[in-house]
Amino acid sequence: MEQKRMLIGGEWVEAGSGEWSDNLNPHSGEVICQVPSATVEDVDRAVEAAHKAYYETWREIHPADRAKLMFKLADAIDECADDIARMETADMGKPYNQSSGDVPATADIFRFYAGIADKIEGECLVTPAKTFGYTLHEPFGVVASITPWNFPVVMIGMKGAPALAAGNCTIFKPASSSPSTALELGRLATEVGFPPGVVQVITGEGGAMGSRLAGHPLVGKVTFTGSTAVGRKILEASINNIAKVTLELGGKTANIVLPDADMDMAVAAAARTIFLNCGQICTAGSRLLLHESIKDEFLAKLIPLAESLKVGDPFDEATKLGPISSKQQYDTVLSYIDTGKSEGATLLTGGSGPDDPALAHGFYVSPTIFGDVTADMTIAQEEIFGPVLSVTTFKDEDEAVEIANGTDYGLAAALWTRDVSAVHNLAARLEAGIVWVNCTNIFGPWMPYGGYKVSGLGFEAGIEGLKEFTRVKTVLIDTTDTPTTWPTE
């Protein structure tokens, strides 16, 4: 059994406790490898190493030289792309044909932010006569990056690249069920020349470690992607240190289709947005809102499309849906399906695993669609994070907006129409950080995104995402060389 080490202070080490965690393949249920079960003491070691690296090495390196290291890392990721994609697929069940696209996207994220590293600028201020003022964007020093299991390698890029470009050292805590690609990127960062302690990776169950990272007095910034429930715990823990926190949390995306929409485009997108990555996407279009006049025609196209999607071995090129990432999440998805049935929704297709005996040991759920879903049902209100779609109808735009905004979440929404007036009207009224029009789930490092309501705090990606990893300092200079007098003098 392979036992991988974690990266602390430039060294590959075991956990201080000597304990290990099994990393399971969700397709076969077999143990892939073991990784160290880090403790709070290991977190302290990593933070102290990052703090030392920042003050002794990293902050003295010119931004252009930081950029060169990031470009080298991007090239190294591309060179190892196939191996990294296979690790990701084995770790969390994502079909290889999707993982193989995530890896070059991650390399491009590092290139995007490498290109900005020497262009982080402040501004001159309009100040009183005979004074001069300006602002600086400075790094925090130590950043804790707690990444999710649904897009392990991409999220290393989305959090790590802007943190490093801004001049921070970063500690990655990947999800316990998908640690391999984070460890691999740590290895590549070491090989291309990042100084010891600048990039570190700690592994194991996240509860105590996440709280310690968020509350450690030497951590200046915490970035977390995951569930809203865990995000609240991270925010609570950060109070100890008053660390700056960015949270990208849950979602319940409303995918709204108006009567004039291109139906074939909207049907294909409705399937893709909920069944891509087995629905394990924060912005998955898990609520399909159809105008009542097109419901029957739309579902007559969508249901057979869903049933045609191949569920199976994630290394099979024909596979569209692999397994759910873990047994725990698999059980959660099945429980929501049972809840949908018990609350009166109509199961239109799916609802269980495929019949293929070769998949019997994996965590598989077939594409599932519920009809007759009312806005107050559990499956319409809570994030399922699986291939489960709820279909609700509306009679007019006002009702569509009311239903779309009628959850605690506000991460994303999608709108299908040819009516330009409807686009601008509804986009302004939808309470979501992203509104896609005639498309869904398009992302890139050039595009800032963040959530409304309980879906998040702060921004990721884009220039706005880079600024989240800096703190602003104002410098004001008196240019007169004249002592300031008291007002009474």
LINZIDA-V33768 format. One record per backbone hydrogen bond with DSSP energy under -0.5 kcal/mol. CO is the residue of the C=O (numbers start at 1). NH is the residue of the N-H. E is the energy in kcal/mol with one decimal. If there is no record, write none. Layout:
# LINZIDA-V33768
CO | NH | E
CO | NH | E
This chain:
# LINZIDA-V33768
2 | 4 | -0.6
2 | 34 | -2.3
4 | 36 | -0.6
6 | 8 | -0.7
6 | 13 | -3.0
7 | 201 | -1.8
8 | 11 | -1.9
11 | 8 | -2.6
11 | 13 | -0.7
13 | 6 | -2.5
15 | 18 | -1.4
19 | 37 | -2.5
21 | 35 | -2.2
22 | 24 | -0.6
23 | 32 | -3.6
23 | 33 | -0.9
24 | 26 | -0.7
25 | 29 | -3.2
26 | 363 | -1.9
30 | 25 | -3.2
30 | 32 | -0.5
33 | 23 | -2.8
34 | 4 | -2.7
35 | 21 | -3.1
36 | 38 | -1.2
39 | 43 | -1.9
40 | 44 | -2.2
41 | 45 | -1.9
42 | 46 | -2.3
43 | 47 | -2.7
44 | 48 | -2.6
45 | 49 | -2.1
46 | 50 | -2.4
47 | 51 | -2.7
48 | 52 | -2.2
49 | 53 | -2.5
50 | 54 | -2.4
51 | 55 | -2.0
52 | 56 | -2.4
53 | 57 | -1.9
53 | 58 | -2.7
54 | 59 | -2.1
57 | 60 | -1.2
57 | 61 | -0.5
58 | 61 | -1.1
62 | 65 | -1.1
62 | 66 | -2.0
63 | 67 | -2.4
64 | 68 | -1.6
65 | 69 | -1.6
66 | 70 | -2.0
67 | 71 | -2.6
68 | 72 | -2.1
69 | 73 | -2.2
70 | 74 | -2.3
71 | 75 | -2.2
72 | 76 | -2.3
73 | 77 | -2.4
74 | 78 | -2.0
75 | 79 | -2.2
76 | 80 | -1.5
78 | 81 | -1.4
80 | 84 | -2.4
81 | 85 | -2.6
82 | 86 | -2.2
83 | 87 | -2.0
84 | 88 | -2.3
85 | 89 | -2.3
86 | 90 | -2.4
87 | 91 | -2.4
88 | 92 | -2.5
88 | 94 | -0.5
89 | 93 | -1.9
95 | 98 | -2.0
95 | 99 | -2.3
96 | 100 | -2.8
98 | 101 | -1.1
98 | 102 | -1.4
99 | 103 | -1.5
100 | 104 | -0.6
101 | 105 | -1.3
102 | 106 | -1.8
103 | 107 | -2.0
104 | 108 | -2.2
105 | 109 | -1.6
106 | 110 | -1.8
107 | 111 | -1.9
108 | 112 | -2.7
109 | 113 | -2.1
110 | 114 | -2.1
111 | 115 | -2.0
113 | 116 | -0.7
113 | 117 | -1.1
116 | 119 | -2.6
117 | 120 | -0.5
119 | 121 | -0.8
123 | 135 | -1.9
125 | 127 | -0.8
125 | 133 | -0.5
128 | 131 | -1.2
130 | 479 | -2.4
132 | 477 | -3.4
133 | 125 | -2.7
134 | 475 | -3.3
136 | 138 | -0.7
136 | 473 | -2.6
138 | 471 | -3.1
140 | 142 | -0.6
141 | 169 | -3.0
142 | 220 | -1.8
142 | 221 | -1.3
143 | 145 | -0.6
143 | 171 | -2.7
144 | 146 | -0.6
144 | 223 | -2.7
145 | 147 | -0.7
145 | 173 | -2.9
146 | 225 | -1.7
151 | 155 | -2.4
152 | 156 | -1.1
153 | 157 | -1.5
154 | 158 | -2.6
155 | 159 | -1.7
156 | 160 | -2.7
157 | 161 | -1.9
159 | 163 | -1.3
160 | 164 | -2.6
161 | 165 | -2.6
162 | 166 | -2.0
163 | 168 | -2.5
164 | 167 | -1.3
169 | 143 | -2.6
170 | 172 | -0.5
170 | 200 | -1.8
171 | 145 | -3.2
172 | 174 | -0.5
172 | 202 | -2.5
173 | 147 | -1.5
175 | 178 | -1.5
179 | 183 | -1.9
180 | 184 | -2.1
181 | 185 | -2.5
182 | 186 | -2.0
183 | 187 | -2.0
184 | 188 | -2.3
185 | 189 | -2.5
186 | 190 | -1.9
187 | 191 | -2.3
188 | 192 | -2.2
189 | 193 | -0.6
189 | 194 | -2.2
190 | 193 | -0.8
195 | 198 | -2.0
195 | 199 | -0.5
198 | 170 | -3.0
200 | 172 | -3.2
201 | 7 | -1.4
202 | 174 | -0.6
203 | 38 | -2.6
206 | 210 | -3.6
207 | 211 | -1.9
208 | 212 | -2.1
209 | 213 | -2.8
210 | 214 | -2.4
211 | 215 | -1.8
212 | 216 | -1.0
213 | 216 | -0.5
216 | 219 | -1.7
218 | 220 | -0.6
220 | 244 | -1.9
221 | 144 | -2.6
222 | 246 | -2.5
223 | 146 | -2.9
224 | 248 | -2.5
227 | 231 | -2.3
228 | 232 | -2.1
229 | 233 | -1.2
230 | 234 | -2.3
231 | 235 | -2.4
232 | 236 | -2.5
233 | 237 | -2.4
234 | 238 | -1.9
235 | 239 | -0.6
236 | 239 | -1.0
237 | 240 | -1.1
238 | 241 | -0.9
238 | 242 | -1.8
238 | 243 | -1.3
244 | 222 | -2.8
246 | 224 | -2.6
247 | 249 | -0.6
247 | 457 | -2.5
248 | 226 | -1.8
253 | 255 | -0.6
253 | 287 | -2.1
254 | 256 | -0.8
254 | 414 | -2.7
255 | 289 | -2.4
256 | 258 | -0.6
256 | 416 | -2.3
257 | 291 | -1.5
258 | 261 | -1.8
261 | 263 | -1.0
262 | 266 | -2.4
263 | 267 | -2.8
264 | 268 | -2.1
265 | 269 | -2.2
266 | 270 | -2.3
267 | 271 | -1.9
268 | 272 | -2.2
269 | 273 | -3.0
270 | 274 | -0.9
271 | 275 | -2.3
272 | 276 | -2.3
275 | 278 | -1.8
276 | 279 | -1.6
277 | 280 | -1.9
279 | 281 | -1.6
281 | 284 | -1.9
284 | 253 | -0.7
284 | 286 | -2.4
286 | 288 | -0.6
286 | 390 | -2.4
287 | 255 | -3.5
287 | 289 | -0.7
288 | 290 | -0.7
288 | 392 | -2.6
289 | 257 | -2.8
290 | 394 | -1.8
291 | 294 | -2.1
291 | 295 | -0.7
294 | 298 | -2.7
295 | 299 | -2.7
296 | 300 | -1.8
297 | 301 | -0.8
298 | 301 | -1.0
298 | 302 | -2.4
299 | 303 | -2.3
301 | 305 | -1.1
302 | 306 | -2.6
303 | 307 | -2.4
304 | 308 | -1.1
305 | 308 | -0.5
305 | 309 | -0.6
306 | 309 | -1.0
310 | 312 | -0.5
310 | 320 | -2.6
310 | 321 | -2.1
313 | 316 | -2.1
314 | 96 | -3.6
315 | 317 | -0.5
316 | 319 | -1.8
321 | 312 | -2.1
326 | 330 | -2.4
327 | 331 | -2.4
328 | 332 | -1.7
329 | 333 | -2.6
330 | 334 | -2.2
331 | 335 | -1.9
332 | 336 | -1.8
333 | 337 | -1.9
334 | 338 | -2.2
335 | 339 | -2.0
336 | 340 | -2.7
337 | 341 | -1.9
338 | 342 | -2.4
339 | 343 | -2.0
340 | 345 | -2.2
341 | 344 | -1.4
345 | 347 | -0.6
346 | 348 | -0.7
346 | 371 | -3.3
349 | 369 | -1.9
352 | 366 | -3.0
356 | 359 | -1.8
357 | 360 | -1.4
359 | 362 | -1.7
362 | 364 | -1.1
363 | 324 | -4.0
366 | 351 | -0.6
368 | 389 | -2.7
369 | 348 | -2.8
369 | 349 | -1.2
370 | 391 | -2.1
371 | 346 | -2.7
372 | 374 | -0.5
374 | 377 | -1.8
377 | 380 | -1.2
377 | 381 | -0.7
378 | 381 | -1.2
378 | 382 | -2.8
386 | 388 | -2.3
387 | 368 | -2.5
389 | 370 | -3.2
390 | 288 | -3.0
390 | 392 | -0.5
391 | 373 | -2.0
392 | 290 | -2.5
394 | 292 | -2.4
396 | 400 | -2.0
397 | 401 | -2.4
398 | 402 | -2.2
399 | 403 | -2.4
400 | 404 | -2.7
401 | 405 | -2.6
403 | 406 | -1.2
408 | 454 | -2.0
410 | 433 | -1.4
410 | 452 | -2.9
411 | 434 | -0.9
412 | 254 | -0.7
413 | 436 | -2.7
414 | 256 | -3.0
415 | 417 | -0.5
415 | 438 | -3.1
416 | 258 | -2.4
418 | 420 | -0.8
419 | 423 | -2.0
420 | 424 | -2.1
421 | 425 | -2.4
422 | 426 | -2.8
423 | 427 | -2.5
424 | 428 | -1.4
425 | 429 | -1.0
426 | 430 | -1.9
430 | 432 | -1.6
434 | 413 | -1.5
436 | 415 | -2.3
436 | 438 | -0.5
441 | 443 | -0.6
444 | 447 | -2.0
445 | 462 | -3.0
446 | 448 | -0.6
449 | 460 | -2.4
452 | 410 | -0.6
452 | 455 | -2.3
453 | 456 | -0.9
455 | 249 | -2.4
457 | 247 | -2.4
460 | 449 | -2.5
461 | 465 | -2.0
462 | 466 | -1.5
463 | 467 | -2.2
464 | 468 | -1.0
466 | 469 | -1.9
467 | 470 | -1.9
469 | 140 | -0.6
471 | 138 | -3.0
473 | 136 | -2.6
475 | 134 | -2.4
477 | 132 | -2.5
477 | 479 | -0.6
486 | 489 | -1.9
